[in-house]
């Protein structure tokens, strides 16, 4: 018997697949298949490594905050899109307070 969490995950995946397809219209399907074969962690690791390679030996102060903001913005955008902009639902999914979500939305330029 599937647990409630397993059912939720399966449901999110089916909904997510539709939204991801809409968001990825401009990418070559064969490229998406290749990307999907890697874990999120591996993709992030490679992308951060390439970013740091481009910086050379110069690492700006506040690098952690810079990188976290680059990850946080698309995460918030995806969750808000998938919840239809419902901030209460989005904040529950993200595990943050609704006021914190609103603050982050303002920082990243999302309409409140």
HUDAZI-V950809 format. One record per backbone hydrogen bond with DSSP energy under -0.5 kcal/mol. NH is the residue of the N-H (numbers start at 0). CO is the residue of the C=O. Records with the same first field share a line. If there is no record, write none. Layout:
NH = CO ; CO
This chain:
6 = 2
7 = 3
8 = 4
9 = 5
10 = 6
11 = 7
12 = 8
13 = 9
14 = 10
15 = 11
16 = 12
17 = 13
18 = 14
19 = 15
20 = 16
21 = 17
22 = 18
23 = 19
24 = 21
26 = 23
30 = 27
31 = 27
32 = 28
33 = 29
34 = 30
35 = 31
36 = 32 ; 33
37 = 34
42 = 38
43 = 39
44 = 40
45 = 41
46 = 42
47 = 43
48 = 44
49 = 45
50 = 46
51 = 47
52 = 48
53 = 49
54 = 50
55 = 51 ; 52
57 = 54
58 = 56
59 = 57
62 = 59
65 = 61
66 = 62
67 = 63
68 = 64
69 = 65
70 = 66
71 = 67
72 = 68
73 = 69
74 = 70
75 = 71
76 = 72
77 = 73
78 = 74
79 = 75
80 = 76
81 = 77
82 = 78
83 = 80
84 = 79
85 = 82
86 = 84
89 = 85
90 = 86
91 = 87
92 = 88
93 = 89
94 = 90
95 = 90
100 = 96
101 = 97
102 = 98
103 = 99
104 = 100
105 = 101
106 = 102
107 = 103
108 = 105
109 = 104
